[in-house]
Amino acid sequence: MFRLTADLIWKSPHFFNPVGDRELDLR
């Protein structure tokens, strides 16, 4: 179960990356 979650986070970085990028752009 934990392995699946880790895989999802590892394979779906574009889910969190855009948020951080937008926050940096807003600044």
Secondary structure, 3 states (H helix, E strand, C coil): CHHHHHHHHHHCHHHCHHHHHHHHHHC
